[in-house]
């Protein structure tokens, strides 16, 4: 690889860089709800690409931090419900990954092949942010912004990482066109290859539905999703635990009086924060509702951990009208500071609000798969839908329909709800399976395999969603190779940074 022109020479310079970086972050934020302009993510990558072109590494890091704040501050504004300090802390943590991304990007842009390498950096940055620290936080991935755009079908072939790569490649190509536009005919001719690649990518994405789709459905399941509602929103939304349970019991009993029963009823996460195995009244309330409807009910319950400690488990319990509670799934990825407190002994001295999490939640160790009739359901809980590995393992373990039990009552009235539903829409296409989202107070949804929302219950509503869900036979290409795609892209990104470091060192030696 041949080094390109030296950093800090030519355009862009000065305030232009800072404006481009800030705009990059703001455009990326606009790609997600509440705005939801899918194409804004591509513009964001293009602006970020131009901002770091010929920038020093120190400058690029500051540009990335500015862009990251411009992105994550509005994206995560729903965190202010928890506290302004929590919002600022999470924003800065996530923005630091963009500082690292922009630094790596500026370094790799010193190679002549940078237009084809930079997109892998965006994917690698998201993969790392989704893994560390404390299990990572994959909110705001480019792929999640593409659910209303023409690129979405590509997720069924290349997975979330591959979809993110395509969007980032479009942005990088656009950015490359901007930086070479004023550099003469020879430079403009170098745009031919990435521009041709742009056409190939667009055609491939449009062909993806026929390539990645699973086989035709062989079975179907009648389902009913209960959205019982909560007495309020915010940190006190689940304070009246008995009332929350009662509302889900009442909706289920009402369902029992309305026509033919479904094959399965789904309650959301935290539909009972009262442990039914320790509280006889809660047990009787649930058992009575299940017997009334006469079919299995997947109950979202907080129960005592099975390890004999004073911890609790966020659990999905398949409750039979005949035999009572049966198969369970324990959430594998408890939320730091929401379901457990890292470094509790130290942080608890300074942050009184951590007392709202009096007991830590245990982490489950196996994928969530429960059988209803002859259909295996894959179960994930709340934020777990954002994590590739958890959803992939659930599908690989046999889940043919994905159930997302969630409780977003804390964030009622904010963009968090729409952002999370978009993740379920992506998963439906990525794995070629219907997704059923059950929320305490919204948004509950039935998502078809093309990512479309067949029906929803809005934020703040109470009621029942009924649907006949086709059970696909077989999976997508992405279900089989998605993890390898991400691994390969991370490897390419690491190799590109390594090559740029070596090339820059050699160049300094020659000049010195």
C-alpha positions as CSV (number, residue, x, y, z in Angstrom):
1,X,0.0,0.0,0.0
2,X,1.2,3.5,-0.9
3,X,0.8,6.3,1.6
4,X,-1.4,9.2,0.5
5,X,-0.6,12.8,1.0
6,X,0.7,13.9,4.3
7,X,-1.7,14.9,7.1
8,X,-2.6,18.5,7.8
9,X,-2.1,19.6,4.2
10,X,-4.9,21.1,2.1
11,X,-8.6,20.9,2.5
12,X,-10.4,20.6,4.8
13,X,-8.9,22.8,7.5
14,X,-9.8,24.9,10.4
15,X,-13.4,25.4,11.4
16,X,-14.6,23.3,8.4
17,X,-13.4,20.1,10.1
18,X,-15.2,20.9,13.4
19,X,-18.4,21.7,11.5
20,X,-18.2,18.5,9.5
21,X,-17.6,16.4,12.6
22,X,-20.5,17.9,14.5
23,X,-22.7,17.5,11.5
24,X,-21.6,13.9,11.2
25,X,-22.8,13.2,14.7
26,X,-26.1,15.1,14.3
27,X,-26.9,13.3,11.0
28,X,-26.3,9.9,12.6
29,X,-28.7,10.8,15.4
30,X,-31.3,11.8,12.8
31,X,-31.1,8.3,11.3
32,X,-32.7,6.9,14.4
33,X,-36.1,7.6,16.0
34,X,-37.7,10.0,16.7
35,X,-36.5,11.4,13.3
36,X,-35.7,8.1,11.5
37,X,-34.1,9.3,8.3
38,X,-32.2,6.0,7.3
39,X,-30.2,7.8,4.7
40,X,-28.8,10.3,7.3
41,X,-26.5,7.5,8.5
42,X,-24.8,7.4,5.1
43,X,-24.4,11.2,5.1
44,X,-23.0,10.9,8.6
45,X,-20.3,8.5,7.5
46,X,-19.5,10.7,4.5
47,X,-19.1,13.8,6.6
48,X,-17.0,12.0,9.1
49,X,-14.8,10.7,6.3
50,X,-14.1,14.2,5.0
51,X,-13.6,15.6,8.5
52,X,-10.6,13.3,9.3
53,X,-9.0,13.4,5.8
54,X,-5.4,14.6,6.2
55,X,-6.0,15.4,9.9
56,X,-3.4,14.7,12.6
57,X,-4.3,11.8,14.9
58,X,-4.7,14.1,17.9
59,X,-7.0,16.4,15.9
60,X,-9.0,13.3,14.7
61,X,-9.5,12.1,18.2
62,X,-11.0,15.4,19.3
63,X,-13.1,15.5,16.1
64,X,-14.4,12.0,16.9
65,X,-15.3,13.0,20.4
66,X,-17.2,16.0,19.1
67,X,-19.0,13.9,16.6
68,X,-19.7,11.3,19.1
69,X,-21.3,13.7,21.5
70,X,-23.3,15.2,18.6
71,X,-24.6,11.6,18.0
72,X,-25.1,10.0,21.4
73,X,-26.4,13.0,23.3
74,X,-29.6,13.2,21.3
75,X,-29.8,9.4,20.7
76,X,-29.6,8.6,24.4
77,X,-31.7,11.6,25.6
78,X,-34.1,9.1,27.1
79,X,-31.5,8.4,29.8
80,X,-32.3,11.7,31.4
81,X,-35.3,9.9,32.9
82,X,-32.7,8.0,35.1
83,X,-30.7,11.1,35.7
84,X,-28.8,13.8,33.8
85,X,-25.5,12.5,35.2
86,X,-26.3,9.0,33.9
87,X,-27.1,10.5,30.4
88,X,-23.8,12.5,30.4
89,X,-21.7,9.6,31.6
90,X,-23.2,7.1,29.0
91,X,-22.9,9.7,26.2
92,X,-19.2,10.4,26.9
93,X,-18.5,6.7,27.2
94,X,-20.0,6.0,23.8
95,X,-18.5,9.1,22.3
96,X,-15.0,7.9,23.3
97,X,-15.5,5.0,20.9
98,X,-16.1,7.5,18.1
99,X,-12.9,9.3,19.2
100,X,-11.1,6.0,18.7
101,X,-12.9,5.4,15.4
102,X,-12.0,8.8,14.0
103,X,-8.4,8.4,15.1
104,X,-8.1,5.0,13.4
105,X,-9.8,6.5,10.3
106,X,-7.4,9.3,10.0
107,X,-4.5,6.8,10.3
108,X,-5.9,4.5,7.7
109,X,-6.6,7.4,5.3
110,X,-2.9,7.7,4.9
111,X,-3.1,4.5,2.8
112,X,-4.1,4.7,-0.9
113,X,-6.6,1.9,-0.4
114,X,-8.4,3.8,2.4
115,X,-11.8,4.1,0.6
116,X,-12.3,0.3,0.8
117,X,-10.8,-0.1,4.3
118,X,-12.5,2.7,6.3
119,X,-16.0,1.0,6.2
120,X,-14.6,-2.0,8.1
121,X,-13.4,0.5,10.8
122,X,-17.0,1.6,11.4
123,X,-18.1,-2.0,11.8
124,X,-15.2,-2.9,14.1
125,X,-15.9,0.1,16.3
126,X,-19.5,-0.9,16.7
127,X,-18.4,-4.5,17.5
128,X,-16.0,-3.3,20.2
129,X,-18.5,-0.9,21.7
130,X,-21.0,-3.7,21.8
131,X,-18.6,-5.9,23.8
132,X,-16.7,-3.7,26.3
133,X,-16.9,-2.5,29.0
134,X,-19.3,-4.6,31.1
135,X,-20.6,-6.5,28.2
136,X,-20.8,-3.5,25.9
137,X,-23.6,-1.2,24.7
138,X,-24.5,-1.8,21.0
139,X,-27.2,0.9,20.9
140,X,-27.0,3.1,17.8
141,X,-25.5,0.7,15.3
142,X,-25.8,1.8,11.7
143,X,-27.7,-1.3,10.9
144,X,-30.5,-0.4,13.3
145,X,-31.1,2.8,11.4
146,X,-31.7,0.9,8.1
147,X,-35.0,-0.8,8.8
148,X,-37.0,1.6,6.7
149,X,-34.5,1.8,3.9
150,X,-33.8,-0.2,0.7
151,X,-30.7,-1.8,2.2
152,X,-32.5,-3.8,4.9
153,X,-32.9,-7.1,2.9
154,X,-29.1,-7.4,2.9
155,X,-29.3,-8.2,6.6
156,X,-30.7,-11.6,5.6
157,X,-27.5,-12.4,3.8
158,X,-24.7,-10.6,5.7
159,X,-26.3,-10.0,9.1
160,X,-26.3,-6.8,11.0
161,X,-22.5,-6.3,10.6
162,X,-22.7,-6.7,6.8
163,X,-25.7,-4.3,6.6
164,X,-23.7,-1.8,8.6
165,X,-20.7,-2.3,6.2
166,X,-22.8,-1.6,3.1
167,X,-24.2,1.6,4.6
168,X,-20.8,2.7,5.7
169,X,-19.3,1.9,2.3
170,X,-21.9,4.1,0.6
171,X,-21.0,6.9,3.0
172,X,-17.2,6.4,2.5
173,X,-17.6,6.4,-1.2
174,X,-19.6,9.6,-1.1
175,X,-16.9,11.1,1.2
176,X,-14.2,10.0,-1.1
177,X,-15.9,11.7,-4.0
178,X,-16.0,14.9,-2.0
179,X,-12.3,14.9,-1.1
180,X,-11.2,14.1,-4.7
181,X,-13.7,16.4,-6.5
182,X,-11.3,19.3,-6.5
183,X,-8.1,17.4,-7.1
184,X,-8.0,17.2,-10.8
185,X,-8.9,14.7,-13.5
186,X,-6.4,12.0,-12.3
187,X,-7.9,12.1,-8.8
188,X,-11.4,12.0,-10.1
189,X,-10.6,8.9,-12.2
190,X,-9.7,7.1,-9.0
191,X,-13.3,7.5,-8.0
192,X,-14.4,5.1,-10.8
193,X,-13.7,1.9,-8.8
194,X,-15.5,2.8,-5.6
195,X,-18.4,4.3,-7.7
196,X,-18.7,1.0,-9.6
197,X,-18.6,-0.8,-6.3
198,X,-21.4,1.5,-5.2
199,X,-23.6,0.3,-8.1
200,X,-22.8,-3.4,-7.3
201,X,-23.7,-2.9,-3.6
202,X,-27.0,-1.3,-4.6
203,X,-27.9,-4.1,-7.0
204,X,-26.9,-6.7,-4.5
205,X,-29.0,-5.2,-1.8
206,X,-32.0,-5.1,-4.0
207,X,-31.5,-8.8,-4.9
208,X,-31.0,-9.8,-1.3
209,X,-34.7,-10.7,-0.5
210,X,-34.5,-13.7,-2.9
211,X,-31.1,-14.7,-1.8
212,X,-31.4,-14.6,2.0
213,X,-35.0,-15.6,2.6
214,X,-35.9,-18.8,4.5
215,X,-38.0,-21.6,3.0
216,X,-41.7,-21.3,2.9
217,X,-43.6,-21.7,6.2
218,X,-44.8,-25.2,7.1
219,X,-46.8,-24.4,10.2
220,X,-48.4,-21.5,12.1
221,X,-49.1,-20.4,15.6
222,X,-52.0,-18.3,17.0
223,X,-50.6,-15.9,19.5
224,X,-51.9,-13.2,21.8
225,X,-49.7,-10.5,23.3
226,X,-50.8,-8.8,26.5
227,X,-49.9,-5.2,27.1
228,X,-51.4,-4.6,30.6
229,X,-50.0,-1.1,31.2
230,X,-48.5,0.4,34.2
231,X,-49.7,3.0,36.7
232,X,-47.2,5.6,35.5
233,X,-43.9,6.1,33.7
234,X,-40.3,6.9,34.8
235,X,-38.5,5.5,37.7
236,X,-41.7,4.9,39.7
237,X,-43.5,3.2,36.8
238,X,-43.2,-0.3,38.4
239,X,-43.7,0.9,42.0
240,X,-47.2,-0.5,42.3
241,X,-46.2,-4.1,41.6
242,X,-49.5,-5.6,42.6
243,X,-51.3,-3.2,40.2
244,X,-49.1,-4.2,37.3
245,X,-49.7,-7.9,37.8
246,X,-53.4,-7.2,38.2
247,X,-53.7,-5.4,34.9
248,X,-52.0,-8.3,33.0
249,X,-54.3,-10.8,34.8
250,X,-57.3,-8.7,33.9
251,X,-56.4,-8.4,30.2
252,X,-55.8,-12.2,30.1
253,X,-59.2,-13.0,31.7
254,X,-60.8,-10.6,29.2
255,X,-59.1,-12.4,26.4
256,X,-60.6,-15.7,27.7
257,X,-64.1,-14.3,27.0
258,X,-63.4,-13.2,23.4
259,X,-63.8,-16.0,20.9
260,X,-61.5,-19.0,20.2
261,X,-58.4,-19.1,22.4
262,X,-54.9,-18.7,20.8
263,X,-52.2,-21.3,21.1
264,X,-50.1,-19.1,23.3
265,X,-50.4,-15.9,25.4
266,X,-47.3,-13.8,26.0
267,X,-46.9,-11.4,28.9
268,X,-44.0,-8.9,29.0
269,X,-40.9,-8.6,31.1
270,X,-41.8,-7.6,34.7
271,X,-45.4,-8.4,34.3
272,X,-45.0,-9.7,37.8
273,X,-42.2,-8.2,39.9
274,X,-43.7,-10.2,42.8
275,X,-42.1,-13.6,43.0
276,X,-45.1,-16.0,42.5
277,X,-43.1,-18.8,44.0
278,X,-42.7,-16.9,47.3
279,X,-46.1,-15.1,47.3
280,X,-49.2,-17.3,47.3
281,X,-51.5,-14.5,46.1
282,X,-49.4,-13.8,43.1
283,X,-49.2,-17.5,42.2
284,X,-53.0,-17.9,42.5
285,X,-53.6,-14.7,40.4
286,X,-51.4,-16.0,37.6
287,X,-52.6,-19.6,37.8
288,X,-56.2,-18.4,37.7
289,X,-55.7,-16.3,34.6
290,X,-53.9,-19.1,32.8
291,X,-56.6,-21.6,33.6
292,X,-59.2,-19.1,32.5
293,X,-57.6,-18.6,29.0
294,X,-56.8,-22.4,28.8
295,X,-53.5,-22.2,27.0
296,X,-49.9,-21.7,28.0
297,X,-48.8,-18.2,29.0
298,X,-45.2,-17.0,28.9
299,X,-45.0,-14.9,32.0
300,X,-42.3,-12.3,32.7
301,X,-41.4,-12.7,36.3
302,X,-38.7,-11.6,38.8
303,X,-38.0,-14.6,41.0
304,X,-35.4,-15.6,43.6
305,X,-32.2,-16.9,42.1
306,X,-31.8,-20.6,42.1
307,X,-28.2,-20.4,43.6
308,X,-29.5,-19.8,47.1
309,X,-28.1,-16.3,47.3
310,X,-30.2,-13.1,47.9
311,X,-30.0,-12.3,44.3
312,X,-33.0,-12.4,41.8
313,X,-33.5,-13.6,38.2
314,X,-35.3,-11.9,35.4
315,X,-37.2,-14.9,34.0
316,X,-39.6,-16.0,31.4
317,X,-41.8,-18.8,32.8
318,X,-44.0,-20.9,30.5
319,X,-47.0,-21.5,32.6
320,X,-49.4,-24.3,31.7
321,X,-53.1,-24.3,32.5
322,X,-52.8,-28.0,33.4
323,X,-49.3,-28.5,35.0
324,X,-48.5,-24.9,36.2
325,X,-45.1,-23.3,35.8
326,X,-42.7,-25.2,33.6
327,X,-39.8,-24.3,31.2
328,X,-38.0,-21.1,32.1
329,X,-35.5,-18.7,30.5
330,X,-33.2,-16.5,32.7
331,X,-32.0,-13.3,31.1
332,X,-28.3,-13.8,30.1
333,X,-27.3,-10.1,30.0
334,X,-28.5,-8.1,33.0
335,X,-28.2,-4.4,32.5
336,X,-25.3,-2.8,34.4
337,X,-26.7,-0.2,36.9
338,X,-30.2,-1.2,36.0
339,X,-30.2,-4.9,37.1
340,X,-26.9,-5.1,38.9
341,X,-24.5,-2.6,40.3
342,X,-20.8,-3.1,39.4
343,X,-18.4,-2.0,42.2
344,X,-21.4,-1.6,44.5
345,X,-19.4,-1.2,47.6
346,X,-17.5,1.8,46.2
347,X,-20.1,3.5,44.0
348,X,-22.9,3.0,46.5
349,X,-21.1,5.5,48.9
350,X,-21.4,8.3,46.3
351,X,-24.5,7.6,44.3
352,X,-27.7,7.3,46.4
353,X,-29.8,6.4,43.4
354,X,-28.1,3.0,43.2
355,X,-30.2,2.0,46.2
356,X,-33.1,1.6,43.7
357,X,-31.3,-1.6,42.6
358,X,-31.2,-3.3,46.1
359,X,-30.5,-6.8,44.8
360,X,-28.3,-7.8,41.9
361,X,-29.8,-10.0,39.1
362,X,-28.0,-13.2,38.2
363,X,-27.1,-13.9,34.6
364,X,-28.6,-16.9,32.8
365,X,-26.2,-19.3,31.1
366,X,-28.3,-20.9,28.3
367,X,-30.2,-19.6,25.3
368,X,-34.0,-19.1,25.8
369,X,-35.9,-21.8,23.9
370,X,-39.3,-23.1,25.1
371,X,-41.6,-25.5,23.3
372,X,-45.3,-24.7,22.6
373,X,-47.0,-27.5,20.8
374,X,-44.6,-28.5,18.1
375,X,-43.0,-25.1,17.8
376,X,-39.8,-24.0,19.6
377,X,-39.9,-20.3,20.6
378,X,-36.8,-18.3,21.1
379,X,-37.0,-15.9,24.0
380,X,-34.9,-12.9,24.8
381,X,-35.6,-10.2,27.3
382,X,-35.5,-6.5,26.7
383,X,-32.0,-5.1,25.7
384,X,-30.8,-8.6,24.8
385,X,-32.4,-8.0,21.4
386,X,-29.5,-5.6,20.7
387,X,-26.8,-8.2,21.1
388,X,-26.0,-10.3,18.0
389,X,-24.6,-13.3,19.9
390,X,-27.6,-13.7,22.2
391,X,-30.1,-13.6,19.4
392,X,-28.0,-15.8,17.1
393,X,-27.5,-18.4,19.8
394,X,-31.2,-18.4,20.5
395,X,-32.0,-19.0,16.9
396,X,-29.3,-21.6,16.5
397,X,-30.7,-23.5,19.5
398,X,-33.9,-24.0,17.7
399,X,-36.0,-20.8,18.1
400,X,-38.3,-20.5,15.0
401,X,-40.2,-17.5,16.3
402,X,-38.5,-14.8,18.4
403,X,-40.2,-13.5,21.5
404,X,-38.9,-10.2,23.0
405,X,-40.3,-9.7,26.5
406,X,-39.6,-6.1,27.5
407,X,-40.4,-3.5,30.1
408,X,-39.9,0.1,28.8
409,X,-42.3,1.8,31.2
410,X,-39.4,3.7,32.7
411,X,-38.8,5.4,29.3
412,X,-42.5,5.9,28.3
413,X,-42.9,8.9,26.0
414,X,-39.3,8.9,24.8
415,X,-37.6,7.7,21.6
416,X,-36.1,4.7,23.4
417,X,-39.2,2.6,22.6
418,X,-39.0,3.2,18.8
419,X,-35.2,2.6,18.8
420,X,-35.7,-0.8,20.5
421,X,-38.5,-1.9,18.2
422,X,-36.2,-1.2,15.2
423,X,-33.8,-3.7,16.6
424,X,-36.6,-6.3,16.5
425,X,-37.4,-5.4,12.9
426,X,-33.8,-5.9,12.0
427,X,-33.7,-9.3,13.7
428,X,-36.8,-10.5,11.8
429,X,-35.0,-9.9,8.5
430,X,-31.6,-11.1,9.7
431,X,-32.8,-14.5,10.8
432,X,-35.9,-14.8,8.7
433,X,-38.3,-15.3,11.6
434,X,-41.3,-13.5,13.0
435,X,-40.6,-11.4,16.1
436,X,-43.2,-10.9,18.8
437,X,-42.6,-7.9,21.1
438,X,-44.5,-7.9,24.4
439,X,-44.1,-4.7,26.4
440,X,-45.7,-3.7,29.7
441,X,-46.9,-0.3,28.5
442,X,-45.6,-0.1,24.9
443,X,-44.5,-0.6,22.2
444,X,-45.8,-4.2,21.7
445,X,-45.6,-5.4,18.1
446,X,-45.9,-8.3,15.7
447,X,-43.0,-8.1,13.2
448,X,-43.1,-10.1,9.9
449,X,-40.0,-11.6,8.3
450,X,-39.5,-8.7,6.0
451,X,-39.2,-6.3,9.0
452,X,-42.6,-4.7,8.6
453,X,-44.8,-4.0,11.6
454,X,-48.0,-6.0,11.0
455,X,-49.7,-4.6,14.2
456,X,-48.7,-2.6,17.3
457,X,-50.0,-1.4,20.6
458,X,-48.7,2.1,21.1
459,X,-46.9,3.6,24.1
460,X,-49.3,4.0,27.0
461,X,-52.1,1.8,25.6
462,X,-53.4,-1.3,27.2
463,X,-54.9,-4.2,25.3
464,X,-54.2,-7.4,23.4
465,X,-52.6,-8.1,20.1
466,X,-53.8,-11.2,18.3
467,X,-52.1,-12.7,15.3
468,X,-51.6,-15.9,13.3
469,X,-47.8,-16.2,12.9
470,X,-46.3,-18.4,10.2
471,X,-43.4,-20.6,11.4
472,X,-40.6,-20.5,8.8
473,X,-38.8,-23.7,7.9
474,X,-35.1,-23.1,7.6
475,X,-33.0,-20.0,8.3
476,X,-31.3,-17.3,6.4
477,X,-27.7,-17.2,5.1
478,X,-27.0,-14.5,7.8
479,X,-28.1,-17.0,10.5
480,X,-25.2,-19.2,9.4
481,X,-22.5,-16.8,8.5
482,X,-23.3,-13.6,10.3
483,X,-20.7,-14.0,13.0
484,X,-18.0,-14.9,10.5
485,X,-18.8,-11.7,8.5
486,X,-18.3,-9.6,11.6
487,X,-15.1,-11.4,12.6
488,X,-13.7,-10.9,9.1
489,X,-14.5,-7.2,9.1
490,X,-12.9,-6.7,12.5
491,X,-9.8,-8.6,11.3
492,X,-9.6,-6.4,8.2
493,X,-9.9,-3.2,10.3
494,X,-7.1,-4.4,12.6
495,X,-4.9,-5.3,9.7
496,X,-5.6,-1.9,8.1
497,X,-4.6,0.0,11.2
498,X,-1.5,-2.2,11.5
499,X,-0.5,-1.5,7.9
500,X,-1.1,2.2,8.4
501,X,1.1,2.3,11.5
502,X,3.9,0.5,9.7
503,X,3.6,2.7,6.6
504,X,3.6,5.9,8.7
505,X,6.6,4.7,10.7
506,X,8.5,3.8,7.5
507,X,7.7,7.2,6.0
508,X,8.9,9.0,9.1
509,X,12.1,7.1,9.0
510,X,12.7,8.0,5.3
511,X,12.1,11.6,6.1
512,X,14.1,11.7,9.3
